[in-house]
Amino acid sequence: MGDTTDGGAIQGIYHIDTISSDVSAKDCSPLDLVRLLFDMLEYNRPIRAVHTSSGMKVELAVCGKTTHARVDMTIAQMAPGMQVDELLVLLLQEDKRNREWEAERDGDDAEACLIASAIGAFQKYNRKREKLGYALLEHRLFPGIVILGSSPVFYKIDVTRELAEAVKRGVCPSTTTVVERHVPAVPRPEKRDEEGMKPLDNRRIMLGCYQAMKKFISWD
């Protein structure tokens, strides 16, 4: 956990217990837990910024029209000539099924929103590269997370230029897109969403998954 002090680590564990124990409470957001984990695991390096927003919008071109995909948290890479939202390197979506007051208002499928936001992020970055006179990317791997309470599911979304253009034009791409999905293998899988990170054995496994996810966060 890097330079985290013993006191900071203890405080972190306390927050994990608190949020994991009562993720349905209005004043206890799973996004608070994720931000804490990102800090503890040093996701937010000096050239990266973590952004949390309820219903942050990523511009998405679909069928010749411009719309927006919603995402709850992003990590953005800083780079010369780029705005902070133009190099998104990780996307996170909250599954609000156990937050009834939000689920009724927002019925979007969390996984679909995550994938749509990855396509939108790719489209936006290629538009910026074209404007700056750079070669367009042919593909980019976006790591993503969907979190239900304190229980995460991890994704690798490989967005290709062909896919992004097909979505933009409203046609079916000739190449199949494969999204990799990893569900942490906890001791009691039937209770994974209910227990989340509260039990220590679950917590150890899920923290290991968060740690492993870091290697996919880059922008070469």
C-alpha positions as CSV (number, residue, x, y, z in Angstrom):
1,M,0.0,0.0,0.0
2,G,2.9,2.3,-0.7
3,D,3.4,5.2,1.7
4,T,0.1,4.6,3.5
5,T,0.7,4.9,7.2
6,D,-0.5,2.4,9.7
7,G,-3.2,4.8,10.8
8,G,-4.3,5.4,7.3
9,A,-4.5,1.6,6.7
10,I,-6.6,1.2,9.8
11,Q,-8.9,4.0,8.7
12,G,-9.2,2.4,5.3
13,I,-10.2,-1.0,6.8
14,Y,-12.7,0.8,9.0
15,H,-14.3,2.5,5.9
16,I,-14.4,-0.8,4.0
17,D,-16.2,-2.4,6.9
18,T,-18.6,0.5,7.2
19,I,-19.5,0.8,3.5
20,S,-19.5,-3.0,2.9
21,S,-21.9,-3.4,5.8
22,D,-24.5,-0.9,4.7
23,V,-24.2,-0.3,1.0
24,S,-28.0,0.3,0.7
25,A,-27.9,3.4,2.9
26,K,-28.2,6.7,1.0
27,D,-25.2,8.2,2.8
28,C,-22.9,5.2,2.0
29,S,-22.0,5.1,-1.7
30,P,-20.1,2.1,-3.2
31,L,-18.2,4.8,-5.2
32,D,-16.7,6.0,-1.9
33,L,-15.4,2.6,-1.3
34,V,-13.9,2.3,-4.8
35,R,-12.2,5.7,-4.5
36,L,-10.7,4.6,-1.1
37,L,-9.4,1.4,-2.7
38,F,-7.9,3.3,-5.6
39,D,-6.1,5.5,-3.1
40,M,-4.8,2.5,-1.1
41,L,-3.7,0.6,-4.2
42,E,-2.2,3.7,-5.8
43,Y,-4.3,3.7,-8.9
44,N,-4.2,7.5,-9.0
45,R,-0.6,8.3,-10.0
46,P,0.5,11.9,-10.4
47,I,-0.4,11.9,-14.1
48,R,-3.8,10.3,-13.5
49,A,-7.0,11.8,-12.1
50,V,-9.9,9.9,-10.6
51,H,-13.3,11.5,-11.3
52,T,-16.5,10.6,-9.6
53,S,-19.8,11.9,-10.9
54,S,-23.4,10.7,-10.5
55,G,-24.3,10.2,-14.2
56,M,-21.1,11.5,-15.8
57,K,-21.7,11.5,-19.6
58,V,-19.3,10.3,-22.3
59,E,-20.2,11.5,-25.8
60,L,-21.2,8.6,-28.1
61,A,-21.9,8.7,-31.9
62,V,-24.6,6.2,-32.8
63,C,-26.4,5.8,-36.1
64,G,-25.2,9.2,-37.3
65,K,-26.4,11.0,-34.2
66,T,-24.7,12.2,-31.1
67,T,-25.9,10.9,-27.7
68,H,-24.2,10.1,-24.4
69,A,-23.3,7.1,-22.4
70,R,-23.5,7.4,-18.6
71,V,-20.6,6.3,-16.4
72,D,-20.1,6.8,-12.6
73,M,-16.3,7.0,-12.2
74,T,-13.3,7.3,-14.5
75,I,-9.6,7.4,-14.3
76,A,-8.1,9.9,-16.8
77,Q,-4.6,10.2,-18.1
78,M,-3.0,13.6,-18.3
79,A,-1.2,14.5,-21.6
80,P,-0.2,17.7,-23.4
81,G,-2.9,19.0,-25.7
82,M,-5.6,16.8,-24.2
83,Q,-8.5,17.8,-22.0
84,V,-8.9,15.7,-18.8
85,D,-11.8,13.7,-20.2
86,E,-10.1,12.8,-23.5
87,L,-7.8,10.1,-22.3
88,L,-10.1,7.9,-20.1
89,V,-8.1,4.8,-19.1
90,L,-10.5,3.1,-16.7
91,L,-14.3,3.2,-16.5
92,L,-16.5,2.2,-13.6
93,Q,-20.2,1.7,-13.4
94,E,-22.3,1.2,-10.3
95,D,-25.1,-1.5,-10.5
96,K,-27.8,0.2,-8.6
97,R,-30.1,-2.8,-8.1
98,N,-29.8,-2.7,-4.3
99,R,-30.2,1.1,-4.1
100,E,-34.0,1.2,-4.7
101,W,-34.4,5.0,-4.8
102,E,-31.8,5.2,-7.6
103,A,-32.8,1.9,-9.4
104,E,-36.3,3.2,-9.9
105,R,-34.9,6.5,-11.5
106,D,-32.2,4.9,-13.5
107,G,-33.0,1.6,-15.1
108,D,-30.0,1.4,-17.4
109,D,-28.1,-1.9,-17.5
110,A,-24.7,-1.3,-15.8
111,E,-22.8,-3.6,-18.1
112,A,-24.2,-2.1,-21.3
113,C,-23.5,1.4,-20.0
114,L,-19.9,0.4,-19.3
115,I,-19.3,-1.0,-22.8
116,A,-21.1,2.0,-24.4
117,S,-18.9,4.4,-22.5
118,A,-15.8,2.6,-23.6
119,I,-16.8,2.9,-27.3
120,G,-17.6,6.6,-26.7
121,A,-14.2,7.2,-25.0
122,F,-12.4,5.5,-28.0
123,Q,-14.4,7.6,-30.5
124,K,-13.5,10.8,-28.7
125,Y,-9.8,10.0,-28.4
126,N,-9.5,9.2,-32.1
127,R,-11.3,12.5,-33.0
128,K,-8.7,14.4,-30.9
129,R,-5.8,12.5,-32.5
130,E,-7.1,13.3,-35.9
131,K,-7.5,17.0,-34.9
132,L,-3.8,17.0,-33.7
133,G,-2.6,15.3,-36.9
134,Y,-1.8,11.9,-35.2
135,A,-2.5,8.5,-36.7
136,L,-5.8,7.0,-35.6
137,L,-5.7,4.1,-33.2
138,E,-6.8,0.8,-34.6
139,H,-7.9,-0.5,-31.2
140,R,-7.6,0.2,-27.5
141,L,-8.2,-2.0,-24.4
142,F,-10.3,-0.4,-21.7
143,P,-10.3,-1.9,-18.3
144,G,-13.7,-1.6,-16.5
145,I,-15.5,-2.4,-13.3
146,V,-19.1,-2.9,-12.5
147,I,-19.7,-2.7,-8.7
148,L,-22.9,-4.0,-6.9
149,G,-22.7,-2.8,-3.3
150,S,-19.1,-3.7,-2.5
151,S,-18.9,-6.7,-4.9
152,P,-17.0,-5.9,-8.1
153,V,-16.9,-7.6,-11.5
154,F,-13.9,-6.8,-13.8
155,Y,-13.9,-6.3,-17.5
156,K,-11.4,-5.9,-20.4
157,I,-13.2,-4.2,-23.3
158,D,-11.1,-4.2,-26.5
159,V,-12.6,-1.4,-28.7
160,T,-11.6,-1.4,-32.3
161,R,-11.7,1.3,-34.8
162,E,-14.0,-0.9,-36.9
163,L,-16.4,-1.3,-34.0
164,A,-16.4,2.4,-33.2
165,E,-17.1,3.3,-36.8
166,A,-19.8,0.7,-37.1
167,V,-21.6,2.0,-34.1
168,K,-21.3,5.5,-35.4
169,R,-22.9,4.5,-38.8
170,G,-25.4,2.1,-37.3
171,V,-24.2,-1.0,-39.1
172,C,-23.0,-4.4,-37.9
173,P,-19.2,-4.8,-37.8
174,S,-17.7,-7.7,-39.7
175,T,-15.5,-8.8,-36.8
176,T,-16.9,-10.1,-33.5
177,T,-16.1,-8.1,-30.4
178,V,-15.2,-10.1,-27.4
179,V,-15.5,-8.6,-23.9
180,E,-13.7,-10.4,-21.2
181,R,-15.4,-10.6,-17.8
182,H,-13.9,-11.8,-14.5
183,V,-16.1,-12.5,-11.5
184,P,-14.0,-13.0,-8.4
185,A,-14.1,-16.6,-7.3
186,V,-15.1,-16.3,-3.7
187,P,-15.8,-19.2,-1.3
188,R,-19.6,-18.7,-1.3
189,P,-20.4,-17.6,-4.8
190,E,-24.2,-17.8,-4.2
191,K,-23.7,-15.0,-1.6
192,R,-21.1,-13.0,-3.5
193,D,-23.3,-9.9,-4.1
194,E,-24.8,-10.0,-0.7
195,E,-21.5,-10.4,1.2
196,G,-19.3,-8.3,-1.0
197,M,-16.0,-7.4,0.7
198,K,-17.4,-7.7,4.3
199,P,-16.0,-11.2,5.0
200,L,-12.2,-11.3,5.3
201,D,-11.8,-14.2,2.8
202,N,-13.9,-12.4,0.2
203,R,-11.9,-9.2,0.9
204,R,-8.6,-10.8,0.3
205,I,-9.7,-12.2,-3.1
206,M,-11.4,-9.0,-4.3
207,L,-8.4,-6.8,-3.2
208,G,-6.2,-9.2,-5.2
209,C,-8.4,-8.6,-8.2
210,Y,-8.2,-4.9,-7.8
211,Q,-4.4,-5.1,-7.6
212,A,-4.2,-7.3,-10.7
213,M,-6.4,-4.9,-12.6
214,K,-3.8,-2.1,-12.3
215,K,-1.5,-3.6,-15.0
216,F,-4.2,-3.0,-17.6
217,I,-4.4,0.8,-16.8
218,S,-2.0,2.4,-19.3
219,W,-2.0,4.6,-22.4
220,D,1.0,3.8,-24.5
